[in-house]
Each structure stands twice: as structure tokens, then as C-alpha cells.
Amino acid sequence: MEKSMIETAAILAGGRGTRLGSLTQGMPKGFLTLGGDPIVQESIEKLIDCGISQIIIGTGFGDHYYEQLASQYTQVRCVKNAAFMNSGSMYTMYQLRNLLVGRFLLLESDLIYERAALEALIQSEDDNVVLASGLTHSGDEVYIETDQASNLVTMSKDRLAVSQVDAELVGICSISTEAYSAMCRFAHRVFNRTLQLDYEDVLVGITDDIPIHVLKINGLAWAEIDDEAHLLRAREVVYPEILSRDESATEQNMLQQ
């Protein structure tokens, strides 16, 4: 079967970012600025540059910031998780179920990454892919265990919960229609008990039925910004490297045209 093209992306942006304290100035984490624009806007621009024509942002805290940003793009729309105070990332993702049709990219809002991260997922032969890197030792990592076929076995922030550490979660995935439907069914059962459910746990929960490939890229330039230490590392180390790599890639593409 021919691999389906990816035209849609979902950005999970419902969280409050409490660990960053006053550094966010009351705005959602996605509106942290390292360069000229908020990091979520830089993410949107990269998605559009990679051919994504529809971007759906699952919002919550500070949703009006995202609504204002979306008004600048015909490709972007927002859906609010009204229960963001008492729910996890999967409940935000669940709110998008009537809009996500076909294979799509899934991203977290507090990421910075080089464009090559998106290109690797879009070009992957597998429909369901979790992007991973080598260990960053940046703190708050999500550790991934894979099988011999590089498919997902489990992932956790608790290093002792994985039998072996094969990679680290980046926070960008590609999800097929089949996998998303399975995720929503799995989540619906859990929501009868609690809304505190994260999408990572649901991905692990469907692996018995749907293989999820882990695409590990050693040396990938990326960072998640959850606290002040993350922000410092992102600003001083990772972001300059991303700018350099993206500029080099753009120049290379121009030479090849």
C-alpha cells in the first residue's frame, strides 16, 4: 500500500507550564521567545514550510494567545480543552477527534527543533512513528524502550520503569488514522475514571495491536522547555545550533535547485 501523504499537524498546547513560573510572564509555554517569534510560531512556520496545510492547536491555559496567533494563518485553527486544569495531554488530543482525518503529525507546543526532525517523519516508510534521540541528560527525560525491530515497547520518565533505555522521546510523532482511532478508544475507557492521561501512555497502551516505530536520530538538535534549566540550555546551546543547521540546510536546498 502506498504511504499516505501528511498534510495535517496537531499541536498539544493545553498545559499551564507552572514549572517555568514567572518566566512565561503569564503566557503559555509556546509563547516563550528565543529568537524573533514565539517558539510555537516558529514551529508553525516550519510545518508550513514542510508542506503541512492544516494545523490544529489543542489549547487550554491562555487559549486567547493561540487564537490571536491563529488569526494570522489560514492554515491554523484552535480547539480548546475546557477541562485543561484537571486533565492530561491525551484529553486535549481527544478534543481534536472530529478534525484529525488521515495521517498527521503530533507535536508538543514547548519544543524547539531543527527542520530535519519534521522531514524525517514525513519521509518515513512507517505510518506510526515516534521520533527519538540519543540521551540529552537535560533533566525530565522520557526514556524509551524498543524491541529488536525498533518498535515501541514502553516509555516513562522513571528510568527504572524501562528494562533498557534505547532512546529519548522528542515529542514529535506521526500518527495514522487507525492508530488515532485506537488511541481514542483506549482513552475513552480511561476517561470514565480520570481525565489525567497523557498521550505517551496511550501510545504504549495500543502497541499490542498497532506497532509504533521508534525513529532514533542521534545528534538531533532539539529541546523541550519545561523549567528554567531547560530554558537556559535551549537559549545558550540548542537554539543557536538549530539556527545554524536550518540555515545550512536551506542553503544546500537552494544549491540543488
WOPE-V497646 format. One record per residue. PHI is phi in degrees with one decimal (999 if undefined). PSI is psi in degrees with one decimal (NA if undefined). Layout:
phi:PHI psi:PSI
phi:PHI psi:PSI
This chain:
phi:999 psi:135.2
phi:-68.8 psi:137.5
phi:-65.6 psi:135.0
phi:-75.2 psi:143.2
phi:-74.7 psi:151.6
phi:-102.4 psi:121.5
phi:-120.1 psi:-9.4
phi:-123.0 psi:146.5
phi:-134.5 psi:146.1
phi:-118.3 psi:132.9
phi:-114.8 psi:123.3
phi:-88.9 psi:115.2
phi:-138.6 psi:35.7
phi:-88.3 psi:-15.8
phi:-73.5 psi:164.1
phi:-93.2 psi:-22.5
phi:66.3 psi:40.5
phi:-64.8 psi:-28.3
phi:-69.7 psi:-16.5
phi:-85.1 psi:-11.0
phi:55.7 psi:-131.7
phi:-75.6 psi:-7.3
phi:-64.3 psi:-25.1
phi:-86.5 psi:-7.9
phi:54.8 psi:37.5
phi:80.8 psi:1.9
phi:-98.2 psi:162.4
phi:-62.3 psi:158.3
phi:-57.8 psi:-33.2
phi:-62.7 psi:-13.8
phi:-99.0 psi:10.6
phi:-61.2 psi:143.1
phi:-121.0 psi:124.2
phi:-108.5 psi:-31.5
phi:-116.3 psi:-130.1
phi:-85.3 psi:-27.1
phi:-121.7 psi:160.5
phi:-57.1 psi:150.1
phi:-62.8 psi:-32.3
phi:-70.0 psi:-31.9
phi:-70.0 psi:-37.9
phi:-62.3 psi:-37.4
phi:-64.4 psi:-44.5
phi:-58.8 psi:-44.8
phi:-62.1 psi:-40.3
phi:-66.5 psi:-40.5
phi:-61.0 psi:-45.9
phi:-63.3 psi:-41.4
phi:-62.1 psi:-27.0
phi:-90.4 psi:8.9
phi:95.9 psi:6.6
phi:-76.5 psi:125.9
phi:-106.7 psi:-9.9
phi:-138.4 psi:124.7
phi:-125.6 psi:121.1
phi:-112.2 psi:122.7
phi:-104.8 psi:121.0
phi:-85.3 psi:110.4
phi:-105.6 psi:175.6
phi:-165.2 psi:-99.6
phi:-60.3 psi:131.7
phi:64.2 psi:34.3
phi:-58.9 psi:-28.3
phi:-66.0 psi:-27.4
phi:-63.7 psi:-42.7
phi:-70.0 psi:-37.6
phi:-61.5 psi:-41.5
phi:-65.3 psi:-41.1
phi:-64.1 psi:-43.5
phi:-61.0 psi:-30.0
phi:-65.6 psi:-14.6
phi:-87.4 psi:-8.5
phi:-131.2 psi:131.4
phi:-71.6 psi:-20.3
phi:-84.4 psi:-10.4
phi:-113.2 psi:135.6
phi:-138.7 psi:159.4
phi:-120.2 psi:147.2
phi:-131.6 psi:124.0
phi:-89.8 psi:134.7
phi:-89.3 psi:99.8
phi:-64.9 psi:-20.0
phi:-99.0 psi:27.3
phi:-60.0 psi:-27.3
phi:-67.2 psi:-26.3
phi:-125.2 psi:25.5
phi:-141.4 psi:166.1
phi:-101.0 psi:-176.8
phi:-64.3 psi:-28.4
phi:-68.5 psi:-32.4
phi:-68.9 psi:-34.9
phi:-63.8 psi:-45.5
phi:-62.5 psi:-35.8
phi:-63.3 psi:-31.1
phi:-66.7 psi:-16.0
phi:-94.4 psi:4.5
phi:-62.5 psi:-25.0
phi:-85.6 psi:-5.7
phi:-113.0 psi:-24.0
phi:-87.8 psi:102.4
phi:-119.9 psi:128.9
phi:83.9 psi:178.9
phi:-67.3 psi:139.3
phi:-143.9 psi:161.1
phi:-90.3 psi:141.9
phi:-119.7 psi:126.7
phi:-133.2 psi:152.5
phi:-90.0 psi:151.5
phi:-79.1 psi:-18.0
phi:-101.6 psi:31.1
phi:-105.3 psi:147.7
phi:-121.2 psi:144.2
phi:-162.8 psi:155.6
phi:-78.6 psi:152.0
phi:-56.5 psi:-31.0
phi:-57.5 psi:-24.8
phi:-62.6 psi:-45.3
phi:-67.3 psi:-43.2
phi:-61.3 psi:-37.3
phi:-63.4 psi:-40.6
phi:-71.2 psi:-44.3
phi:-62.1 psi:-36.0
phi:-87.9 psi:-5.7
phi:-63.9 psi:144.3
phi:-76.3 psi:-14.1
phi:-96.1 psi:139.9
phi:-76.4 psi:-33.0
phi:-113.1 psi:110.2
phi:-137.7 psi:133.4
phi:-105.0 psi:120.2
phi:-77.9 psi:136.1
phi:-139.7 psi:164.8
phi:-133.3 psi:177.3
phi:-69.2 psi:173.1
phi:-69.2 psi:131.6
phi:-93.5 psi:-19.7
phi:54.8 psi:34.8
phi:-92.0 psi:-6.4
phi:93.0 psi:140.9
phi:67.1 psi:27.6
phi:-67.5 psi:151.8
phi:-104.9 psi:114.1
phi:-86.7 psi:140.4
phi:-116.6 psi:136.4
phi:-112.6 psi:133.8
phi:-121.7 psi:164.8
phi:-91.9 psi:-172.2
phi:-68.1 psi:-19.4
phi:-92.4 psi:10.1
phi:63.4 psi:30.2
phi:-97.4 psi:152.1
phi:-64.4 psi:131.3
phi:-105.0 psi:-54.7
phi:-159.9 psi:166.8
phi:-151.7 psi:148.1
phi:-164.0 psi:152.6
phi:-76.3 psi:-16.8
phi:-88.5 psi:109.6
phi:-60.8 psi:-29.4
phi:-75.3 psi:-12.8
phi:-83.4 psi:-10.0
phi:-111.7 psi:137.6
phi:-65.7 psi:-36.7
phi:-147.7 psi:147.4
phi:-97.7 psi:111.2
phi:-102.1 psi:-22.5
phi:-168.5 psi:177.1
phi:-124.0 psi:135.8
phi:-66.8 psi:133.0
phi:-88.9 psi:-42.6
phi:109.9 psi:19.2
phi:-131.1 psi:130.4
phi:-137.2 psi:162.9
phi:-116.9 psi:136.4
phi:-128.2 psi:131.2
phi:-85.0 psi:166.5
phi:-57.6 psi:-43.8
phi:-61.2 psi:-45.3
phi:-67.8 psi:-40.5
phi:-65.7 psi:-39.8
phi:-61.0 psi:-42.2
phi:-65.1 psi:-38.7
phi:-63.0 psi:-42.7
phi:-66.6 psi:-38.6
phi:-65.1 psi:-45.1
phi:-59.7 psi:-47.4
phi:-65.4 psi:-39.1
phi:-57.6 psi:-38.4
phi:-66.4 psi:-40.3
phi:-70.9 psi:-35.1
phi:-62.9 psi:-18.3
phi:-64.6 psi:-24.0
phi:-104.0 psi:-42.3
phi:-158.2 psi:149.3
phi:-93.8 psi:-4.0
phi:-81.8 psi:81.0
phi:-140.6 psi:130.6
phi:-101.1 psi:150.8
phi:-62.7 psi:-30.1
phi:-61.5 psi:-41.5
phi:-67.3 psi:-32.4
phi:-72.3 psi:-39.0
phi:-57.6 psi:-44.4
phi:-62.7 psi:-37.8
phi:-65.9 psi:-23.3
phi:-100.0 psi:1.6
phi:-66.9 psi:-22.0
phi:-66.3 psi:-26.9
phi:-104.1 psi:-31.5
phi:-132.5 psi:117.8
phi:-68.6 psi:135.6
phi:-115.2 psi:112.6
phi:-76.6 psi:139.1
phi:-103.5 psi:113.5
phi:-96.6 psi:105.2
phi:-96.9 psi:125.3
phi:-118.5 psi:103.9
phi:-68.0 psi:139.1
phi:80.2 psi:7.4
phi:-61.1 psi:137.2
phi:-89.5 psi:110.7
phi:-162.7 psi:162.6
phi:-160.1 psi:145.4
phi:-102.8 psi:140.6
phi:-114.5 psi:99.1
phi:-111.5 psi:-22.3
phi:-149.5 psi:-178.2
phi:-64.9 psi:-37.0
phi:-65.2 psi:-41.3
phi:-59.9 psi:-43.6
phi:-63.3 psi:-41.9
phi:-63.5 psi:-45.7
phi:-63.1 psi:-42.3
phi:-62.0 psi:-45.4
phi:-70.4 psi:-41.6
phi:-91.3 psi:-27.6
phi:-116.0 psi:-56.9
phi:-77.0 psi:-46.8
phi:-61.3 psi:-44.9
phi:-59.1 psi:-36.6
phi:-67.1 psi:-40.2
phi:-61.5 psi:-46.4
phi:-58.1 psi:-43.8
phi:-64.0 psi:-45.6
phi:-67.9 psi:-42.9
phi:-65.4 psi:-37.5
phi:-65.4 psi:-42.5
phi:-63.7 psi:-41.0
phi:-65.1 psi:-39.5
phi:-64.1 psi:-44.1
phi:-62.8 psi:-39.7
phi:-64.8 psi:-41.4
phi:-64.0 psi:-38.1
phi:-66.8 psi:-37.0
phi:-67.3 psi:-30.5
phi:-82.3 psi:-13.5
phi:-79.9 psi:NA
